[in-house]
Amino acid sequence: MDSLRDSDEEDGTEKPLQSHETYLCQGLKQLYQSQQLCDVTLGVEGKNFPCHRMLLASVSPYFRDLFTSGSSESQNGEILLEDMTASTLHSLLDYLYTEELSLSAETAHDLFTAASKLQILPLKETVGRFLEMNISMGNCLNLYGLAYEFNHPPLLQAALSYIEQHFGTLTKQEPFLHLDSGALINLICSDHLEITSELVIYQAVRSWVEAATSVRLPLFQTLLGHVRFPLLTHDELVDVQADIAEYYRHVRLRWKELDGTGRLLESGGLRKGMFDNYFVCVEVNENRIQDGDNPESYLHCFDPQAEKWEKLPPVKYLSYSGCASVGCKLYLSGGQKDNCTFVDSLYEYSSLTSQWMQLPSMSTSRAVHPFLACNKKLYALGGCNDLGPLTSAEAFCVEQNSWTSIANLPLALMYPASAVLKNKLYLIGGKASWSYRGLLIYDTNANWWTEVPLEFACYGAAAVSIGNGIYVLGGYSEERGSVLAHTAMGNEEVPSCTKGSFYLSENGRVNWEVNIPELPIALAFACALEFQGKIYLLAGKDENDSYNASYSWVPEDTSWTQCPEEIPVTKEVRMFNCATLKMPKKPIRILLLSTTARSTVTGVDNAKKGQPSSYTNDGCGLNCCWG
């Protein structure tokens, strides 16, 4: 030891001490490569792989149990492994001894299978992550079946998410027909399948059964129990009934009479692909009748795909309410009644039933307040009531149906632009007794507000988050010409309506390098929403006090485009707030809104004899049983 130390000192270098783990790994690698002290041999495809019991037992419960079981196989030192190639075992042992691993699309599947069977968790997780990152149309079904077989939740979820997006196409591929029955049931039970009709599910089940009829036909009844027959239209039901009558005459169908609500309860709900995203804007009538006969607020609904407008059922008149959505539910909070009284109410609209209901009220009446949805909670922030601007804030838990108070805003605030970005709420600019030069960021996890200064005042702007930042559009702002100006903090000049916009980074700082083209006209109090990467600016107030124009813009384009159809409102009516609402596609919406349908089934006895059944059905549920 002294001579070694002297040698190091003579070289003028001090070698770093290696860890015990490093020595151990290097030693095992040398023993493996020189095949020294090997005490067990693994045999695959006629090839032998000498290795060490202690290493195998330390990383694999499978080998640990085998070596301690006292079996003749474990005692004679030779273990034959089946359902594995020699190249796969060679890669597996290289990983165990050297931590070196070369993965490709061709080798990863077999390595994952081997690691799962031999219970080598580190290798299983490493290869699993590789497979997650390389999911494609060609392998997603195989990976889904693999993850299901070996109980690997991360890979299972990744493959399932991919399949859900392309389900209709994938059901026509050969790997779909080879899915395990349990994996198939897990798949067709998903609410997130992007299919437009439940008929796709029935046809997929039918194809899977017919791929091996003699084995799978006894499972047909169980599989039909996961098909949401109440969501089929009349024509689709006719096709299904005729198909079953022709090919599966031993199956009897019993139909139920169901209305729209009954369909939802019986089926368990719509699939993801059965919804479209609509923009819903709440109407404010500036010339409302103070003592009129039950005045109502209308909701104008914009289809961003067709760029067409329609109306939703009205609610009892409220102006300047907060508006937010969670899935297929729209929520209106607070506002003013037709007599200008401030209210604390919360209303919920369901696009599935097309009905309104009143929920528990807020602790404080408020209007002109930001109302934001984040992680199934609704946040009512600031605003004002008859006492003036508010600092109070509260959150409504959709799942628990109750309100709780949250940290107050650092200052009373009305009319800020607002948006949600990565579990944080952003209130940009705004107004109390002065125009606010700053923004507030609320961390929903920490229940804490952070204030960030701005170099200019603004209020009445619109905001929408995309990616890692927020676009803030129009509003009243300190402006020079058509570009936002960096005015001094002490300048109290009254802001003017602007054509300008700016981009906020996640930290709340303005990034002037992001180029946003001028708005076609100066707009304030517009509604901003995003759909498929395109920003829509709806119903802002322009210099002519008009509220019925809409514009769209794709980031990085050089100009805004006016939408062809104007909002169908009069000059006295404006839009104050908006949200994106999931609505059933029109054929399903019509189905859900239909009244209770009459249905009859005849020919059950004939079905037992193998004869086709005749029936009429305009809307019903289904039970099936063996004839």
N, C-alpha and C positions, 0 to 999 in steps of 0.2 A: 504494500500500500504506500509506504514511504517513497519507494523508487518511482511509482506511478505519479505521485504528487510532485516529486522532484522533476520528472520529465515534463509535466504540464507547466511547471514554473519556468523551466528552461526554454520552452517554446514561447513564453511570454503570453500565453492564453490561459484563461480559466474556463474549463468546460462546464456547462450547466449540468446540474445533477438531473438524471432521468428519474421519473417517477416509478414506483413499484409496478403500476399498471403497464407502463411502457416496456419495462424489462420482461414482464410476464408475457405480453403480446408478442414481443420479438422472439422470446424463447419458444413459444408454441409454434410460431411461424417457421422457425428453423427446424424444429422437430418434425413438423408436418412435411416440409419440403425434402428433408433427408430421410423421412420415413423411419425415424428412430423412436424406440419405446412405444410403438403403436401396439395396442392391446385389443383392438376390435377391427373387424373388416366389414365394410358395407358393400353388398353386392347388388349391382343393377345391370341388366342387359348383358350378363356374362362378364362384366368388368368388375374388378375389386378395387376398393378405396380404403387403404389402411388409415386408421385414425385413432383417437384417444377417447376412452370411455368418459374420463373426467370432464373433458371439454363438452362432449355431447350432452352429458347428464346435467351440466351446469347451465346450459342455455335451453334445454328442451325437456319439458315434463314428460313427453312421450318416451324419450330415451331413458330418463331417470327411472320411470316406472318399469321399463323393460329390463334395465340392468339390475334392478333390485327385486325383481319378481321371482328369481330363482328358476326361471324356465330354462330348458335345455338349449334354446336358441341363444339366450344371454350368456350361458356358461361356456359354450364351445367357441365363442369369439367370432362367429360368422352370422351376419344378419342380412337376409335378402329383403330388399325393398321392391314393392310392386307399384305399378301405375306411375312410374317415374322414368325419365330418360337418364342416360349416363351424363349427358351434357348438363342437365339440370342439377344433378347431384354434385357434379364437379363445381359448378358455379356456387352452389349452396355452401360447400365446404371451403371454397376460397373465401367466401364472405366471413364464415365463422373464424377462420384462422388468420386472415389478413385484413379484414374489414374492407376489402376491395370488391366492388360490384359493378358489373357492366350490364345495363338494362337496355332492352329494345322491345318493340311491340311484339316481336316473335318469341322472346324468352320470358317476358314478365308474367304472362298468364300461368305458365308451368311452374315458375318459381313461387308465385303466390300460392298455388295449389299445394306444392311441396311444403312450403313454410307453414301453411295452415294445418296440413295433416300431421306434420312432425312437431307442431306447436312451438315453432321458433318465432316468438312474438316480434323481436326487433326487425327481423327480415320481413315478416308479414307486413308490418307497418310501413317499412321503407318501400317495398314493392307496391303496397296499396296506394301510397301517395303518388307514386309514378303513374299507376293506372288511372287515378282520379284526374291527373293532369293531361291524360291522353285519351279521353273518352270521345268517341266519334259515332257517326251513324252506323259504321260497319261493326263496331265492337260493343256498343252500349248494352245490347240485350245479353250478350255473353257475360259481360262484366256484372250486370245486374244479377244474373243467375248465379255467378261465382260468389258474389258478395252475400247473396241470400243463403247459399249452401254453407258458407264458412263463417257466417255471422260477423260481418265486418261493416258496422254501421256507417262510417264515413264514405266508403266506396259505394255502399248500397244507396245512400242518400244522393251522392253525386250522379250515379247512373240513373236513379229514379227521376231526378230533376231533368236530366237530358231526355229520357224517354217520355216524360210528361209533355215536353214541348213538341215532340214529333210522333206522338202515339199513333195517329192514323196511318202514317206512312210505314212505321215499323211493324205494324200488325200484318203487313203483306210480305214480310221477310221471313226466310226460313228459320232463323234462330228463335223467332217468336213462337213457332210451333213446337219447339223443344223445351220451352220453359217448364219448370216444375209446377205442379198444380198450386202449391202454396205460394210460390212466387207470382203466379198469374193472379191469384185472388188478392194478394197484397197490392198488386198493380191496379186492378180494376176497381178496388175500393178507394183509390185516391181521389180527393176533391180537386186536385191540381192538374188533372188531365186537360190539355188544351184541345178539346173536341167541341164541335158545334152541335152535335146531336148524340143522344144516347144510343141511337141505332148503330153507331160505330162500335160501341161496347158489345152489343148483342152479336154483331157480325164477327167481331174478334173472338168471342167465346165459341161461336159456331165453328169457325175455322180451326180453332185449337182442338175442339172435340173431334172433328172430322179427320184430323191428321192421324189419329189412332183410335178410331171409333170403338173397337172391341174392348179397349182398356179404359177409355175415357168417358164412354157414354153413361156409366153409373154416376159420374161426377156432374153431369149436365144440370140436374135439378139444383144442386148446390151452387153451381156457377150462376144459374139464372137468378138465384136469390140475391146476387150482387149487381144485377142489371137494374137500373133505375127506370123501370117501365113507366111510372107516372109522368116522366118527362118526355115521352114520345108524343108526337103529334098524331092526329087521327090517321093520316095517310101512312105514317110509319107503323102504327099499330096494325093497320090492315096488312102491311107487308110481313110483319112479324107473325101474326096469326096464321097467315097463309103458309109461311115457311114452316112453322112448327107443325101445322096440320099435314103438310106434305111429307116432311122428313122425320118427324118425331111424334108419330101418332100415339105412342104410349104415354105422352105427357098431356095432362089436362090443364087447362087454364081457367082460373076463376077470376073474374073482373070485379072491381069495386067501383062504386060511385064516389068521385072525389071532386071537390072544388079546388081552386088554386092553392089555398092554404093546406088543404089535405094532401095535395100532390107533393108539396115541399116536405111535409112531415113524413109521409109514406116513403118518399124517395131518399130522404136524408140530405137534400140540398143539391144545388146546381154544381156542375163541374166548372173549372176555371175558364175553359174555352167557350162557355155558354154566356159569358159576359162581354159587354163592350164598355169602354171608358167614355163617359159623357162629362161635359163641363156644365155645372149647374150654377146659375147666377140668380141671386135673390133680388126681386124687384122692389124699388122704392118709388111710391107715387107722391110727387111733391104737392099735388093738389088733392090730397085725400079729403074725404068728407068727414068732418069732425064728429058729427052725430049721425052718420049714415047708418044704413041697415047692414050691420055685420060686415064691414069692409074686410077684404082679404088680400093677402100677399101672394103673388104668383111667382113661380120659379120657372125661369127660362132655361131650356136644356139644349146644349149645343153638341152636335155629333161632329167631332174633329175629323173623322174619316170622310163623311159626306159633306162636311161644312154646311149643315142644315140646322135650323132651329125648330124646337117644339116646346110645348108647355107641360109641366107636371101639375098634379092636383094642388090647389092652393091651401094655404094655412091661414088661420086667423091673423088679421093684419098686424104686422110688426115692421118697423123700419130700423135701419142701422143695427141689425142683429149681427152677431158673429156667425160664421158659416164654416163648417169643417165636415169631413167625411172619414169613415172607416169602412172599407170594403163597399158593401151594398147599402150602407146606412148613412144618411145625411143628417146633420145636427145643426139646429139653429139655437143660439143662446142669447138671452137678453134682448135689448132693443127698446123701442118705444111703441106704445099702442097708438091708436088713431087719435087719442086725446093728448098725445105727447108725454104721457106718464111713462117713466122708466120701469122696466120689469126685470125679474130675475129668473125667468122661465127657461126651460130647456125642452125642445121638441125634437123628435126623431122621426125621420121618414125612411121607410123601407122600400127600395125599388123592387123587391120581390112581391110584396103585397100591395104596393101603391097606396099605402095608408100612413097617416100621421098618428103619433101617440105622444103624450106628455110624460116626461121623465122628472126625477127629482130636481128641484130648483137650486140655483146657485145661492150662496150665502149673502151675496150682494147684488143689487140691481145694477146693470151697467149697459152701455151702448157704445157705438163707435170704438170697439175694443178688438184687438187681435184675438183670434180664436183658432188655435192650431192643434192638429192631431199628430201624435207621436207615440208609437208603441202601444196602441190601443188605449191611450189616454187623451183627453181633450183638455186644452189649457186655455182658460179665459184670463186675459192679462190686461190690467189697467182699464183704459176707457174713461167714461165719465157717467155720472148720474146727476140728480138734482142738487147734490152737494158739491159738484164740480169734478175736476179731473181726479183720477184714482191711482193709487199705488198698489192696491191689493191685487192678488192673483190667486187662482184656485184651479184644481185639476179634477176632472171627472173620469173615473175608471169605468170604461165600458163594460168590462166583465163583472165588476162588483156593483155597478149601478149606483155609485155614490160619489159625492164631492169631498175633497179635502183641501185645506188651505196649503199654499206653498209660499216660499219666500217672497216678500214684497218687492216690487220694482224699486230701484234706487231713486226714481222720481216719478211723479204723476205724468202720464203720457197718453195722448190720443193721436189717432191718424198716422202711426208709423207704418212703413212697409214691413211686412213680416214674412218669414219663411222658416222651414225646418231643414237642417243640414246635419247629418250624422249625430242624431240624438241630442241636438242642441237647437234652441229656439232663438231666432234673431229678430230683434225689433230695431229697425233702421230709421233714424230720424224721428219725426213726430212733432207734436205740438202740445204744450200745456198753456202757459200764459205767454210763451215765446216759442220761436222755432228752434228745435233742438239740434245742436251740432254734435252729434254722436250716435252711437248705437249700443244696444244692450244685448248680451248673449247669456242665455239661461241654460245651464247644464242640467238636464233632466235627471241624471244619475246622482249628482252632488247636491241638487237643490240650492244652486248658487248662481247669482248674477255677476257678470263682469261687464264693466263699462269701457268702451273704446271710443276715443275722440274722433270726430270728423272735421275736415277743414272747411266745411260749408254746412248750412242748414238745409233740411229738406223735409217735406211732409206730403202725404197724399200720393206717394209713389207706389208703384207695384213691384213685387219681388217674386222671383221664382228660382229655386235651387236646381242646378244640374251639375252632376259630377262632384267636383271638389269646391264649388263656389256658388255664389248667388248673383244673379243679374237683377239690378235695381233700375227700374224703367220709369221715365217721366216724373210726374209730380210737380209740386211747387218747390223751387230750389233757387239758391243764389246762382245767377247765370250771367254770362257775358256772351252776347251773340247767341250762337247755337251750341256752345260747348260749356260744360260745367266749369265754374271758376273756382280756384283755390283762394277763397276770401279769408281775410283775417278774422280771428276769433272775436274781436271786439266790434265788428261791423254789424249793425242791427238793421241793415237794409231789408225791406220786405221782400221775401222770395217771390219769384214769378213762375208761371207755368212753363215747363221746359220740354224741349224735344230731346234733350240729352239723357244719357243713361250712364251707369258705371257698373263695374264688376267688383264684388267683394270676395276676397280669399277667406278660407276657413277661419283664420285668426282675426277676421274683422277689419283687415286693412284693405284700402282701395288699391286695386291693381289697374293702373291706367294703361298698361301695355295691352290689355285685352280690348280689342277694337269692337265697339258696338255702333252700328250705323244710327244716324239720327232717326227719330220717329218721323213719320210722314207729316204729323201735325203735333203741336204741343198738347199733351194729355195729362190729366190728373185723375186720381181716384179710379184708375182702370183696374181690371181684374187680369192677373197674369197667371197662366197655367202652362204646363209642359205636356206634350204628347209625342212619343216616339222621336225624341230629340229636337222637336220643333217647339218654339215658344209662341204662345198665342196671347195677344193683348186685346181684351174685350171691353167694350162699352165705357171707355174713358170719357171724361168731360173735356171738350175742346173749346176753342175760343168762341164758338157759336153756341155754347151750352148744349151741344148735341151729344147723345149718349148711345147712338145705335151703330157705330162703325166698329169693325174688328180687323185686326192685323195679325200677321204671322211672320216669323223669322227663324231661320235655321242658323245657329251660331257659325260664324266664319263666312256667311253670305254678306254681300255688300249693301243690301237694302231690305226694307220691309215690304210685305205684300198685303194688299187689302183683300179680305175675304169677300167672295162674290155676293153673299147674302147678308143684308143688314139685319140687325136685331129687330124683331117685330114689336116695337114699342113706340108710344107717342113721345112727343117732346117733354111732356110732364113727368115721364117715367124714366128712372135711371137704375143702374145696377150698382149695388154698394159692395157686395161680397160674393165670393164664389168658391167652389170646391170641385174636385174630380170625383165623380160617383160611378161605381160599377153598376150597370144596368143589364138585365137579361137581354139577349138578342131578341129582335122583334118577334120571330115565330114563337119563342118560349115565353116572351112577355104576354103575347096574346093568349097562350095556353094557360098561364098562371092567372090571368084576369078573367078567364071564362067562368061562367056560372056552373053550378053542379050539373054534370052531364048524365043523361040517361044511358044506361048500357044493359044489354041483354046478351046472354050466351045460350045458344041452343046447340044440340048435337053432341052433348057429352057422351051419351050412350053410343052414338055413332063413332065418336073418337075412340071409344074402347074397342070397337070392332075394326078400327083402322080406317074409318071413313072421315073425310074432311068435315070440319065444323063450320057452321055459318053463324054470323054474329053481326051486330051493329054496335059501334062504340065511338063516342065523341070525346071521351075524356075519363079515364079510370085507372085505377091501380091494378096490380096483378098479383095473384098468388098462383103457384104452379104445384102440381103434385103428379105422382105417377098414376096412370089410368089402370 
